[in-house]
Amino acid sequence: MYKFAGNVNCRSRQFIPEAFDRGYGTAMAGKRRGRPPSAPETVRSHRVVTFVTESELIQLQKLAEHRQLALSGAVHQIIVAELQK
């Protein structure tokens, strides 16, 4: 990711700023890479943690498989459906 002068295993590594030319650091911060940001009202950035029994987990996994979703996606659909009632 970064270029260093000398032996990589050496404790005294010297940073070389030219490594930023590839967009890994702040020197190319104006050139964004990756997924564009979503609208703030649609971003799912909060976490809810719960514990389930073994049988509940198996039921959730079967539901997710039936819907062809990841387990977290299936759980999210359940939560959204309940909140919209």
Residue pairs with C-beta under 8 A, 6 or more apart in sequence:
1 19
1 24
2 15
2 16
2 19
2 24
2 25
3 16
3 18
3 19
4 13
4 14
4 15
4 16
5 13
5 14
5 16
6 12
6 13
6 14
17 27
19 25
20 26
20 27
20 28
21 27
21 28
22 28
23 31
23 33
37 43
44 76
48 79
52 60
60 71
60 74
60 75
61 71
63 74
63 78
64 70
64 71
64 73
64 74
64 75
67 73
67 74
67 77
69 77
